[in-house]
Amino acid sequence: MASEPFVDPTSLDLSNAAFSKEQVLGLNRQRYEFEQLDKLIELDVEEGFAIGLKRQSPEEFWVRGHIPGRPLMPGVLMIEMAAQVSSLIFHLKFDPEGEKFFGFAGVNNVKFRGGVEPGDDLVMVVKATRLRSRMASFDAQGFVGDKFVFEGEITGIVL
């Protein structure tokens, strides 16, 4: 797991939409509170690389109870966002119609390096380390502005 950023987060154009919310919903099955991805701002399927964005609104379901008076995005939701970006890479490479269910198989070496609060834009950078038709692994890094807030390894399998 690399601790050096894969990209310079200050160089990213957050207004770009390489893959829209509607396209995300066409492949990822999470809905309502578990929609942890607004769009992909960069995508390279052949390289197994994508950058996702989720704007954290004050209306997020976790704001009220995690933690009252100082709301912080739960770390498990950062992991979920990384998994959702990873899932899109898998589907676009092997299952563009979204017929297969690509689910969690594991998460390793997770580190939370900073908080994510309402109003923040969480950027998740994901690159495949192993990309096969039934199983894939990814390294993920999360940023708020220029601040490195998350890293971890995600593994998924076709269920």
Secondary structure, 3 states (H helix, E strand, C coil): CCCCCCCCHHHCCCCCCCECHHHHHHHCCCCHHHCCCCEEEEEECCCCEEEEEEECCCCCCCCCCCCCCCCCCCHHHHHHHHHHHHHHHHHHHHCCCCCCCEEEEEEEEEEECCCCCCCCEEEEEEEEEEECCCEEEEEEEEEECCEEEEEEEEEEEEC
